[in-house]
Amino acid sequence: MGPLPGGPLPPEGPPPPPIDTSGPLPPEPPSRPTRPQWLLPLVAAGAAVLLAAVIVALAARDDGDDELSEDSSPAITTATTGASTLAPSTTAGGVEPSEAPEDTTAATDATTTTSTAAPETTTSGPPPTDATTMPPVPAWPPGLVLTQAAADGVHAVSGDGDVAVAGGQYEIAFAVGDGSFVVQRHSGRGAVNGTETEISRVGSVEAVVVAGTDDAWHTLHDVEIVSGRPLALISTATGSTPDDASEQLHLYDLAGGTSTPVMEIGAWESGTSRLHLADGLIVGEWSAEVQSGPLFVDFDGNPAIDPATLGLQDSYDDCAGCPHRFSVNAGGDLIGWVEGGNLVVYDLAAGARIAEIPLGGPTAGSIDSIQLASGSAVVNPFGSSLEALEPVLVGNDGSLTPLARRGFATVD
């Protein structure tokens, strides 16, 4: 143990002279403090010095921490006296980094310096989202033109842009191909009264196709060019009791103004989804109470396709993942439906499913109908109040592209 902070102990003085007893006794010298008493001031002084040293050390440490926090380097490592190996950086997904360049002089020098910055390490996981990692916007399918009934009128939407082609506010609109459009403001029994369900033609041709009446509710299902003639698929519901409720399906020849009955598609607590028209084929979904199934009939209302040939059942009990919302393209060679959250496309000529595209996202809600085209499709979802939402263009590459505005869209 080293000397105390107060210095060495004072040396002992010379021995006192012999006492002279011949005379009076000298006065007694002042008493000297004992060791414990004079040691206390020295210990107190040492403790004060030690406390001051601790305070200085802590202040120096705080200053160092401030300097490190202001330094942009992630970490500092102490020097090594021999060769050391730096762990390679790890990129997202666990991909190994590329090999180091042939010249390793800089790396060797870095291991012998007094201090060196630690190599950066990237944690595994998805790369940051930026312009270079976002999926590309799919190209608009060549030749695809959509007709959309929006709040501000009828629009033609294509790869060239969006053009307003007719005024008025409609629930649905179909292009005829001659610059005119078949439109309807309200459809079916959802209208307040039958007069609101009138179906008319606007654009290059102004005419009433089916007039609205108080005791009949019309639904415009589809418009297609069949064998060179524009045909409209329309149903009319009448009656309001279990005994007289009925819905009849008709084909309207827009060129000749004639109507041909097809079949009864509805009664009390039964009906169909939106139906689709092709050359000699009508496709949709029928429903009755808790059951539903595919509807494949010809223009006379006779069965046209056996559902079993497509891997389907005749009917399904109410379930979320059951096949539903059956559709057909204008050429009549592709059948589509929704099954288990996927858009399924079946090629009749190939006799096989050619696409199963996950929907989800913008099409996760209720779906009114599917419009099929070659290499793409349009899904029309609707909201909780049965209002039409933004249609979604589904590409054959699995891309989902919502249109810019709300409103039912159909394929020209």
TORKOL-4160 file (C-alpha; in steps of 0.2 Angstrom, whole numbers, padded with zeros to 4 digits, m for minus):
412
<pt num="1" X="0000" Y="0000" Z="0000"/>
<pt num="2" X="0007" Y="0017" Z="m0005"/>
<pt num="3" X="0009" Y="0032" Z="0006"/>
<pt num="4" X="m0007" Y="0041" Z="0011"/>
<pt num="5" X="m0011" Y="0057" Z="0002"/>
<pt num="6" X="m0005" Y="0068" Z="0016"/>
<pt num="7" X="0013" Y="0062" Z="0014"/>
<pt num="8" X="0024" Y="0052" Z="0026"/>
<pt num="9" X="0022" Y="0052" Z="0045"/>
<pt num="10" X="0033" Y="0065" Z="0054"/>
<pt num="11" X="0049" Y="0057" Z="0061"/>
<pt num="12" X="0050" Y="0055" Z="0080"/>
<pt num="13" X="0059" Y="0069" Z="0089"/>
<pt num="14" X="0075" Y="0067" Z="0100"/>
<pt num="15" X="0073" Y="0060" Z="0117"/>
<pt num="16" X="0068" Y="0073" Z="0131"/>
<pt num="17" X="0083" Y="0079" Z="0142"/>
<pt num="18" X="0084" Y="0071" Z="0159"/>
<pt num="19" X="0072" Y="0079" Z="0172"/>
<pt num="20" X="0081" Y="0091" Z="0184"/>
<pt num="21" X="0074" Y="0088" Z="0201"/>
<pt num="22" X="0084" Y="0101" Z="0209"/>
<pt num="23" X="0073" Y="0115" Z="0204"/>
<pt num="24" X="0055" Y="0118" Z="0200"/>
<pt num="25" X="0047" Y="0107" Z="0187"/>
<pt num="26" X="0045" Y="0114" Z="0170"/>
<pt num="27" X="0028" Y="0117" Z="0163"/>
<pt num="28" X="0021" Y="0102" Z="0154"/>
<pt num="29" X="0022" Y="0103" Z="0135"/>
<pt num="30" X="0005" Y="0103" Z="0125"/>
<pt num="31" X="m0002" Y="0086" Z="0122"/>
<pt num="32" X="0001" Y="0078" Z="0105"/>
<pt num="33" X="m0014" Y="0070" Z="0096"/>
<pt num="34" X="m0015" Y="0052" Z="0095"/>
<pt num="35" X="m0014" Y="0043" Z="0078"/>
<pt num="36" X="m0033" Y="0040" Z="0075"/>
<pt num="37" X="m0036" Y="0058" Z="0078"/>
<pt num="38" X="m0023" Y="0066" Z="0066"/>
<pt num="39" X="m0027" Y="0052" Z="0053"/>
<pt num="40" X="m0045" Y="0058" Z="0050"/>
<pt num="41" X="m0041" Y="0074" Z="0041"/>
<pt num="42" X="m0029" Y="0065" Z="0029"/>
<pt num="43" X="m0042" Y="0052" Z="0025"/>
<pt num="44" X="m0055" Y="0066" Z="0021"/>
<pt num="45" X="m0043" Y="0074" Z="0010"/>
<pt num="46" X="m0039" Y="0058" Z="0001"/>
<pt num="47" X="m0058" Y="0055" Z="m0002"/>
<pt num="48" X="m0060" Y="0072" Z="m0009"/>
<pt num="49" X="m0046" Y="0070" Z="m0021"/>
<pt num="50" X="m0053" Y="0053" Z="m0026"/>
<pt num="51" X="m0071" Y="0060" Z="m0029"/>
<pt num="52" X="m0064" Y="0074" Z="m0040"/>
<pt num="53" X="m0055" Y="0061" Z="m0050"/>
<pt num="54" X="m0071" Y="0051" Z="m0053"/>
<pt num="55" X="m0081" Y="0067" Z="m0058"/>
<pt num="56" X="m0067" Y="0072" Z="m0071"/>
<pt num="57" X="m0068" Y="0054" Z="m0078"/>
<pt num="58" X="m0087" Y="0054" Z="m0080"/>
<pt num="59" X="m0086" Y="0071" Z="m0088"/>
<pt num="60" X="m0073" Y="0065" Z="m0100"/>
<pt num="61" X="m0084" Y="0049" Z="m0104"/>
<pt num="62" X="m0100" Y="0060" Z="m0108"/>
<pt num="63" X="m0090" Y="0071" Z="m0120"/>
<pt num="64" X="m0084" Y="0055" Z="m0129"/>
<pt num="65" X="m0102" Y="0049" Z="m0130"/>
<pt num="66" X="m0107" Y="0065" Z="m0138"/>
<pt num="67" X="m0093" Y="0064" Z="m0151"/>
<pt num="68" X="m0098" Y="0046" Z="m0155"/>
<pt num="69" X="m0116" Y="0051" Z="m0157"/>
<pt num="70" X="m0112" Y="0065" Z="m0169"/>
<pt num="71" X="m0101" Y="0054" Z="m0179"/>
<pt num="72" X="m0109" Y="0046" Z="m0194"/>
<pt num="73" X="m0099" Y="0030" Z="m0193"/>
<pt num="74" X="m0109" Y="0015" Z="m0187"/>
<pt num="75" X="m0095" Y="0008" Z="m0176"/>
<pt num="76" X="m0077" Y="0009" Z="m0173"/>
<pt num="77" X="m0066" Y="m0007" Z="m0170"/>
<pt num="78" X="m0049" Y="m0007" Z="m0161"/>
<pt num="79" X="m0033" Y="m0011" Z="m0171"/>
<pt num="80" X="m0027" Y="m0029" Z="m0174"/>
<pt num="81" X="m0009" Y="m0034" Z="m0174"/>
<pt num="82" X="m0011" Y="m0048" Z="m0186"/>
<pt num="83" X="m0021" Y="m0052" Z="m0202"/>
<pt num="84" X="m0040" Y="m0052" Z="m0198"/>
<pt num="85" X="m0055" Y="m0057" Z="m0208"/>
<pt num="86" X="m0070" Y="m0046" Z="m0211"/>
<pt num="87" X="m0087" Y="m0054" Z="m0212"/>
<pt num="88" X="m0095" Y="m0051" Z="m0229"/>
<pt num="89" X="m0110" Y="m0040" Z="m0230"/>
<pt num="90" X="m0127" Y="m0048" Z="m0231"/>
<pt num="91" X="m0139" Y="m0042" Z="m0244"/>
<pt num="92" X="m0158" Y="m0043" Z="m0243"/>
<pt num="93" X="m0164" Y="m0061" Z="m0246"/>
<pt num="94" X="m0148" Y="m0069" Z="m0241"/>
<pt num="95" X="m0139" Y="m0066" Z="m0258"/>
<pt num="96" X="m0120" Y="m0068" Z="m0257"/>
<pt num="97" X="m0110" Y="m0052" Z="m0262"/>
<pt num="98" X="m0100" Y="m0051" Z="m0277"/>
<pt num="99" X="m0081" Y="m0056" Z="m0276"/>
<pt num="100" X="m0068" Y="m0043" Z="m0270"/>
<pt num="101" X="m0057" Y="m0035" Z="m0283"/>
<pt num="102" X="m0040" Y="m0042" Z="m0287"/>
<pt num="103" X="m0031" Y="m0028" Z="m0278"/>
<pt num="104" X="m0031" Y="m0032" Z="m0260"/>
<pt num="105" X="m0019" Y="m0019" Z="m0254"/>
<pt num="106" X="m0032" Y="m0007" Z="m0247"/>
<pt num="107" X="m0040" Y="m0021" Z="m0237"/>
<pt num="108" X="m0023" Y="m0027" Z="m0230"/>
<pt num="109" X="m0019" Y="m0009" Z="m0225"/>
<pt num="110" X="m0036" Y="m0007" Z="m0216"/>
<pt num="111" X="m0032" Y="m0022" Z="m0205"/>
<pt num="112" X="m0016" Y="m0015" Z="m0198"/>
<pt num="113" X="m0021" Y="0003" Z="m0195"/>
<pt num="114" X="m0024" Y="0009" Z="m0177"/>
<pt num="115" X="m0043" Y="0010" Z="m0180"/>
<pt num="116" X="m0055" Y="0005" Z="m0194"/>
<pt num="117" X="m0073" Y="0007" Z="m0197"/>
<pt num="118" X="m0084" Y="m0009" Z="m0196"/>
<pt num="119" X="m0091" Y="m0015" Z="m0212"/>
<pt num="120" X="m0109" Y="m0011" Z="m0215"/>
<pt num="121" X="m0122" Y="m0025" Z="m0213"/>
<pt num="122" X="m0139" Y="m0025" Z="m0222"/>
<pt num="123" X="m0152" Y="m0035" Z="m0213"/>
<pt num="124" X="m0161" Y="m0048" Z="m0222"/>
<pt num="125" X="m0179" Y="m0044" Z="m0228"/>
<pt num="126" X="m0188" Y="m0036" Z="m0243"/>
<pt num="127" X="m0179" Y="m0022" Z="m0252"/>
<pt num="128" X="m0184" Y="m0004" Z="m0249"/>
<pt num="129" X="m0199" Y="0002" Z="m0260"/>
<pt num="130" X="m0193" Y="0014" Z="m0273"/>
<pt num="131" X="m0195" Y="0018" Z="m0291"/>
<pt num="132" X="m0183" Y="0003" Z="m0296"/>
<pt num="133" X="m0192" Y="m0010" Z="m0286"/>
<pt num="134" X="m0210" Y="m0006" Z="m0290"/>
<pt num="135" X="m0219" Y="m0018" Z="m0302"/>
<pt num="136" X="m0221" Y="m0011" Z="m0319"/>
<pt num="137" X="m0237" Y="m0004" Z="m0324"/>
<pt num="138" X="m0245" Y="m0017" Z="m0336"/>
<pt num="139" X="m0247" Y="m0011" Z="m0354"/>
<pt num="140" X="m0265" Y="m0009" Z="m0360"/>
<pt num="141" X="m0271" Y="m0024" Z="m0370"/>
<pt num="142" X="m0270" Y="m0019" Z="m0389"/>
<pt num="143" X="m0286" Y="m0016" Z="m0397"/>
<pt num="144" X="m0296" Y="m0016" Z="m0380"/>
<pt num="145" X="m0309" Y="m0003" Z="m0378"/>
<pt num="146" X="m0321" Y="m0001" Z="m0363"/>
<pt num="147" X="m0337" Y="0008" Z="m0362"/>
<pt num="148" X="m0340" Y="0015" Z="m0344"/>
<pt num="149" X="m0355" Y="0023" Z="m0337"/>
<pt num="150" X="m0349" Y="0036" Z="m0325"/>
<pt num="151" X="m0357" Y="0050" Z="m0315"/>
<pt num="152" X="m0352" Y="0063" Z="m0328"/>
<pt num="153" X="m0357" Y="0053" Z="m0343"/>
<pt num="154" X="m0352" Y="0039" Z="m0354"/>
<pt num="155" X="m0334" Y="0036" Z="m0358"/>
<pt num="156" X="m0323" Y="0026" Z="m0370"/>
<pt num="157" X="m0308" Y="0020" Z="m0361"/>
<pt num="158" X="m0293" Y="0013" Z="m0371"/>
<pt num="159" X="m0274" Y="0013" Z="m0372"/>
<pt num="160" X="m0275" Y="0030" Z="m0380"/>
<pt num="161" X="m0284" Y="0038" Z="m0366"/>
<pt num="162" X="m0301" Y="0042" Z="m0359"/>
<pt num="163" X="m0314" Y="0051" Z="m0370"/>
<pt num="164" X="m0332" Y="0057" Z="m0365"/>
<pt num="165" X="m0343" Y="0050" Z="m0379"/>
<pt num="166" X="m0361" Y="0054" Z="m0372"/>
<pt num="167" X="m0369" Y="0064" Z="m0359"/>
<pt num="168" X="m0381" Y="0059" Z="m0345"/>
<pt num="169" X="m0379" Y="0048" Z="m0329"/>
<pt num="170" X="m0382" Y="0030" Z="m0332"/>
<pt num="171" X="m0380" Y="0014" Z="m0322"/>
<pt num="172" X="m0374" Y="0004" Z="m0337"/>
<pt num="173" X="m0369" Y="0007" Z="m0355"/>
<pt num="174" X="m0365" Y="m0004" Z="m0370"/>
<pt num="175" X="m0357" Y="0002" Z="m0387"/>
<pt num="176" X="m0366" Y="m0004" Z="m0402"/>
<pt num="177" X="m0352" Y="0000" Z="m0414"/>
<pt num="178" X="m0360" Y="0014" Z="m0425"/>
<pt num="179" X="m0357" Y="0028" Z="m0413"/>
<pt num="180" X="m0372" Y="0024" Z="m0402"/>
<pt num="181" X="m0374" Y="0017" Z="m0385"/>
<pt num="182" X="m0388" Y="0007" Z="m0376"/>
<pt num="183" X="m0390" Y="0014" Z="m0359"/>
<pt num="184" X="m0400" Y="0012" Z="m0343"/>
<pt num="185" X="m0402" Y="0023" Z="m0328"/>
<pt num="186" X="m0409" Y="0010" Z="m0316"/>
<pt num="187" X="m0411" Y="m0009" Z="m0318"/>
<pt num="188" X="m0422" Y="m0022" Z="m0311"/>
<pt num="189" X="m0432" Y="m0022" Z="m0295"/>
<pt num="190" X="m0420" Y="m0011" Z="m0287"/>
<pt num="191" X="m0428" Y="0004" Z="m0295"/>
<pt num="192" X="m0441" Y="0014" Z="m0285"/>
<pt num="193" X="m0454" Y="0010" Z="m0299"/>
<pt num="194" X="m0453" Y="0002" Z="m0317"/>
<pt num="195" X="m0454" Y="0019" Z="m0326"/>
<pt num="196" X="m0435" Y="0022" Z="m0320"/>
<pt num="197" X="m0430" Y="0006" Z="m0329"/>
<pt num="198" X="m0432" Y="0012" Z="m0347"/>
<pt num="199" X="m0419" Y="0006" Z="m0359"/>
<pt num="200" X="m0414" Y="0019" Z="m0373"/>
<pt num="201" X="m0401" Y="0022" Z="m0386"/>
<pt num="202" X="m0390" Y="0038" Z="m0386"/>
<pt num="203" X="m0376" Y="0045" Z="m0397"/>
<pt num="204" X="m0378" Y="0043" Z="m0416"/>
<pt num="205" X="m0395" Y="0036" Z="m0413"/>
<pt num="206" X="m0408" Y="0042" Z="m0401"/>
<pt num="207" X="m0422" Y="0030" Z="m0398"/>
<pt num="208" X="m0431" Y="0021" Z="m0384"/>
<pt num="209" X="m0428" Y="0002" Z="m0384"/>
<pt num="210" X="m0440" Y="m0003" Z="m0370"/>
<pt num="211" X="m0451" Y="0009" Z="m0362"/>
<pt num="212" X="m0453" Y="0009" Z="m0343"/>
<pt num="213" X="m0470" Y="0006" Z="m0335"/>
<pt num="214" X="m0477" Y="0005" Z="m0318"/>
<pt num="215" X="m0479" Y="m0013" Z="m0317"/>
<pt num="216" X="m0463" Y="m0020" Z="m0326"/>
<pt num="217" X="m0445" Y="m0019" Z="m0321"/>
<pt num="218" X="m0432" Y="m0021" Z="m0335"/>
<pt num="219" X="m0414" Y="m0026" Z="m0334"/>
<pt num="220" X="m0401" Y="m0023" Z="m0348"/>
<pt num="221" X="m0389" Y="m0038" Z="m0347"/>
<pt num="222" X="m0378" Y="m0037" Z="m0363"/>
<pt num="223" X="m0376" Y="m0030" Z="m0380"/>
<pt num="224" X="m0366" Y="m0039" Z="m0394"/>
<pt num="225" X="m0365" Y="m0040" Z="m0413"/>
<pt num="226" X="m0371" Y="m0058" Z="m0417"/>
<pt num="227" X="m0370" Y="m0063" Z="m0436"/>
<pt num="228" X="m0368" Y="m0045" Z="m0441"/>
<pt num="229" X="m0384" Y="m0039" Z="m0431"/>
<pt num="230" X="m0384" Y="m0029" Z="m0414"/>
<pt num="231" X="m0393" Y="m0039" Z="m0401"/>
<pt num="232" X="m0398" Y="m0033" Z="m0384"/>
<pt num="233" X="m0401" Y="m0046" Z="m0370"/>
<pt num="234" X="m0415" Y="m0039" Z="m0359"/>
<pt num="235" X="m0426" Y="m0047" Z="m0345"/>
<pt num="236" X="m0442" Y="m0040" Z="m0338"/>
<pt num="237" X="m0449" Y="m0044" Z="m0321"/>
<pt num="238" X="m0467" Y="m0043" Z="m0317"/>
<pt num="239" X="m0479" Y="m0047" Z="m0302"/>
<pt num="240" X="m0475" Y="m0045" Z="m0284"/>
<pt num="241" X="m0482" Y="m0060" Z="m0275"/>
<pt num="242" X="m0477" Y="m0079" Z="m0274"/>
<pt num="243" X="m0491" Y="m0083" Z="m0286"/>
<pt num="244" X="m0487" Y="m0070" Z="m0300"/>
<pt num="245" X="m0469" Y="m0065" Z="m0299"/>
<pt num="246" X="m0460" Y="m0069" Z="m0315"/>
<pt num="247" X="m0445" Y="m0063" Z="m0325"/>
<pt num="248" X="m0444" Y="m0066" Z="m0344"/>
<pt num="249" X="m0428" Y="m0065" Z="m0354"/>
<pt num="250" X="m0429" Y="m0058" Z="m0372"/>
<pt num="251" X="m0417" Y="m0055" Z="m0387"/>
<pt num="252" X="m0420" Y="m0038" Z="m0395"/>
<pt num="253" X="m0414" Y="m0035" Z="m0412"/>
<pt num="254" X="m0408" Y="m0016" Z="m0412"/>
<pt num="255" X="m0408" Y="m0015" Z="m0431"/>
<pt num="256" X="m0425" Y="m0022" Z="m0434"/>
<pt num="257" X="m0434" Y="m0017" Z="m0418"/>
<pt num="258" X="m0440" Y="m0035" Z="m0415"/>
<pt num="259" X="m0440" Y="m0045" Z="m0399"/>
<pt num="260" X="m0439" Y="m0064" Z="m0397"/>
<pt num="261" X="m0443" Y="m0073" Z="m0380"/>
<pt num="262" X="m0429" Y="m0085" Z="m0374"/>
<pt num="263" X="m0435" Y="m0092" Z="m0357"/>
<pt num="264" X="m0441" Y="m0088" Z="m0339"/>
<pt num="265" X="m0426" Y="m0084" Z="m0328"/>
<pt num="266" X="m0435" Y="m0079" Z="m0312"/>
<pt num="267" X="m0449" Y="m0081" Z="m0300"/>
<pt num="268" X="m0453" Y="m0078" Z="m0282"/>
<pt num="269" X="m0436" Y="m0079" Z="m0273"/>
<pt num="270" X="m0426" Y="m0085" Z="m0288"/>
<pt num="271" X="m0417" Y="m0076" Z="m0302"/>
<pt num="272" X="m0401" Y="m0074" Z="m0311"/>
<pt num="273" X="m0385" Y="m0064" Z="m0310"/>
<pt num="274" X="m0381" Y="m0052" Z="m0325"/>
<pt num="275" X="m0381" Y="m0063" Z="m0341"/>
<pt num="276" X="m0369" Y="m0062" Z="m0355"/>
<pt num="277" X="m0371" Y="m0065" Z="m0374"/>
<pt num="278" X="m0361" Y="m0073" Z="m0387"/>
<pt num="279" X="m0365" Y="m0081" Z="m0404"/>
<pt num="280" X="m0379" Y="m0094" Z="m0400"/>
<pt num="281" X="m0374" Y="m0094" Z="m0382"/>
<pt num="282" X="m0381" Y="m0086" Z="m0366"/>
<pt num="283" X="m0371" Y="m0088" Z="m0350"/>
<pt num="284" X="m0374" Y="m0083" Z="m0332"/>
<pt num="285" X="m0378" Y="m0089" Z="m0314"/>
<pt num="286" X="m0395" Y="m0094" Z="m0308"/>
<pt num="287" X="m0400" Y="m0094" Z="m0290"/>
<pt num="288" X="m0415" Y="m0100" Z="m0280"/>
<pt num="289" X="m0415" Y="m0097" Z="m0261"/>
<pt num="290" X="m0398" Y="m0105" Z="m0255"/>
<pt num="291" X="m0393" Y="m0114" Z="m0271"/>
<pt num="292" X="m0385" Y="m0107" Z="m0286"/>
<pt num="293" X="m0376" Y="m0114" Z="m0302"/>
<pt num="294" X="m0370" Y="m0111" Z="m0320"/>
<pt num="295" X="m0382" Y="m0106" Z="m0333"/>
<pt num="296" X="m0377" Y="m0111" Z="m0351"/>
<pt num="297" X="m0392" Y="m0110" Z="m0363"/>
<pt num="298" X="m0394" Y="m0107" Z="m0382"/>
<pt num="299" X="m0405" Y="m0093" Z="m0389"/>
<pt num="300" X="m0420" Y="m0105" Z="m0387"/>
<pt num="301" X="m0417" Y="m0107" Z="m0369"/>
<pt num="302" X="m0411" Y="m0125" Z="m0371"/>
<pt num="303" X="m0395" Y="m0132" Z="m0361"/>
<pt num="304" X="m0380" Y="m0128" Z="m0372"/>
<pt num="305" X="m0365" Y="m0134" Z="m0362"/>
<pt num="306" X="m0364" Y="m0148" Z="m0349"/>
<pt num="307" X="m0356" Y="m0140" Z="m0333"/>
<pt num="308" X="m0347" Y="m0157" Z="m0330"/>
<pt num="309" X="m0337" Y="m0154" Z="m0346"/>
<pt num="310" X="m0329" Y="m0139" Z="m0337"/>
<pt num="311" X="m0327" Y="m0148" Z="m0321"/>
<pt num="312" X="m0342" Y="m0139" Z="m0313"/>
<pt num="313" X="m0357" Y="m0145" Z="m0304"/>
<pt num="314" X="m0375" Y="m0142" Z="m0309"/>
<pt num="315" X="m0378" Y="m0133" Z="m0292"/>
<pt num="316" X="m0369" Y="m0127" Z="m0277"/>
<pt num="317" X="m0375" Y="m0124" Z="m0259"/>
<pt num="318" X="m0372" Y="m0107" Z="m0252"/>
<pt num="319" X="m0353" Y="m0105" Z="m0249"/>
<pt num="320" X="m0340" Y="m0092" Z="m0251"/>
<pt num="321" X="m0328" Y="m0101" Z="m0262"/>
<pt num="322" X="m0341" Y="m0109" Z="m0274"/>
<pt num="323" X="m0339" Y="m0105" Z="m0293"/>
<pt num="324" X="m0350" Y="m0090" Z="m0297"/>
<pt num="325" X="m0352" Y="m0075" Z="m0309"/>
<pt num="326" X="m0351" Y="m0086" Z="m0325"/>
<pt num="327" X="m0347" Y="m0076" Z="m0341"/>
<pt num="328" X="m0343" Y="m0079" Z="m0359"/>
<pt num="329" X="m0333" Y="m0068" Z="m0371"/>
<pt num="330" X="m0340" Y="m0061" Z="m0387"/>
<pt num="331" X="m0333" Y="m0075" Z="m0398"/>
<pt num="332" X="m0341" Y="m0089" Z="m0387"/>
<pt num="333" X="m0325" Y="m0099" Z="m0385"/>
<pt num="334" X="m0320" Y="m0093" Z="m0367"/>
<pt num="335" X="m0330" Y="m0096" Z="m0351"/>
<pt num="336" X="m0325" Y="m0087" Z="m0335"/>
<pt num="337" X="m0330" Y="m0087" Z="m0317"/>
<pt num="338" X="m0324" Y="m0083" Z="m0300"/>
<pt num="339" X="m0319" Y="m0098" Z="m0289"/>
<pt num="340" X="m0311" Y="m0097" Z="m0272"/>
<pt num="341" X="m0305" Y="m0079" Z="m0275"/>
<pt num="342" X="m0298" Y="m0083" Z="m0292"/>
<pt num="343" X="m0303" Y="m0078" Z="m0309"/>
<pt num="344" X="m0304" Y="m0094" Z="m0319"/>
<pt num="345" X="m0304" Y="m0094" Z="m0338"/>
<pt num="346" X="m0309" Y="m0110" Z="m0347"/>
<pt num="347" X="m0305" Y="m0113" Z="m0366"/>
<pt num="348" X="m0319" Y="m0123" Z="m0374"/>
<pt num="349" X="m0309" Y="m0128" Z="m0389"/>
<pt num="350" X="m0294" Y="m0134" Z="m0378"/>
<pt num="351" X="m0305" Y="m0142" Z="m0366"/>
<pt num="352" X="m0295" Y="m0135" Z="m0351"/>
<pt num="353" X="m0292" Y="m0120" Z="m0339"/>
<pt num="354" X="m0280" Y="m0108" Z="m0347"/>
<pt num="355" X="m0279" Y="m0096" Z="m0332"/>
<pt num="356" X="m0282" Y="m0095" Z="m0314"/>
<pt num="357" X="m0278" Y="m0077" Z="m0308"/>
<pt num="358" X="m0279" Y="m0072" Z="m0289"/>
<pt num="359" X="m0291" Y="m0057" Z="m0288"/>
<pt num="360" X="m0290" Y="m0050" Z="m0270"/>
<pt num="361" X="m0285" Y="m0032" Z="m0267"/>
<pt num="362" X="m0297" Y="m0020" Z="m0277"/>
<pt num="363" X="m0308" Y="m0035" Z="m0281"/>
<pt num="364" X="m0310" Y="m0043" Z="m0264"/>
<pt num="365" X="m0327" Y="m0036" Z="m0261"/>
<pt num="366" X="m0343" Y="m0042" Z="m0270"/>
<pt num="367" X="m0343" Y="m0044" Z="m0289"/>
<pt num="368" X="m0357" Y="m0039" Z="m0300"/>
<pt num="369" X="m0350" Y="m0047" Z="m0316"/>
<pt num="370" X="m0335" Y="m0051" Z="m0326"/>
<pt num="371" X="m0333" Y="m0045" Z="m0344"/>
<pt num="372" X="m0321" Y="m0056" Z="m0354"/>
<pt num="373" X="m0310" Y="m0051" Z="m0368"/>
<pt num="374" X="m0296" Y="m0059" Z="m0377"/>
<pt num="375" X="m0281" Y="m0059" Z="m0365"/>
<pt num="376" X="m0289" Y="m0049" Z="m0352"/>
<pt num="377" X="m0305" Y="m0046" Z="m0342"/>
<pt num="378" X="m0314" Y="m0033" Z="m0333"/>
<pt num="379" X="m0321" Y="m0036" Z="m0315"/>
<pt num="380" X="m0335" Y="m0024" Z="m0309"/>
<pt num="381" X="m0336" Y="m0024" Z="m0290"/>
<pt num="382" X="m0349" Y="m0015" Z="m0280"/>
<pt num="383" X="m0349" Y="m0008" Z="m0262"/>
<pt num="384" X="m0360" Y="m0011" Z="m0247"/>
<pt num="385" X="m0373" Y="0001" Z="m0254"/>
<pt num="386" X="m0374" Y="m0008" Z="m0270"/>
<pt num="387" X="m0365" Y="0006" Z="m0279"/>
<pt num="388" X="m0353" Y="0003" Z="m0293"/>
<pt num="389" X="m0334" Y="0004" Z="m0288"/>
<pt num="390" X="m0319" Y="0007" Z="m0299"/>
<pt num="391" X="m0319" Y="m0008" Z="m0312"/>
<pt num="392" X="m0303" Y="m0018" Z="m0312"/>
<pt num="393" X="m0294" Y="m0023" Z="m0328"/>
<pt num="394" X="m0286" Y="m0040" Z="m0326"/>
<pt num="395" X="m0272" Y="m0044" Z="m0337"/>
<pt num="396" X="m0267" Y="m0062" Z="m0342"/>
<pt num="397" X="m0250" Y="m0059" Z="m0333"/>
<pt num="398" X="m0260" Y="m0058" Z="m0316"/>
<pt num="399" X="m0260" Y="m0039" Z="m0315"/>
<pt num="400" X="m0274" Y="m0029" Z="m0308"/>
<pt num="401" X="m0277" Y="m0012" Z="m0314"/>
<pt num="402" X="m0291" Y="m0001" Z="m0307"/>
<pt num="403" X="m0299" Y="0011" Z="m0318"/>
<pt num="404" X="m0298" Y="0030" Z="m0314"/>
<pt num="405" X="m0316" Y="0032" Z="m0310"/>
<pt num="406" X="m0331" Y="0023" Z="m0303"/>
<pt num="407" X="m0344" Y="0016" Z="m0314"/>
<pt num="408" X="m0349" Y="0000" Z="m0323"/>
<pt num="409" X="m0337" Y="m0005" Z="m0338"/>
<pt num="410" X="m0341" Y="m0016" Z="m0352"/>
<pt num="411" X="m0330" Y="m0023" Z="m0366"/>
<pt num="412" X="m0334" Y="m0016" Z="m0384"/>
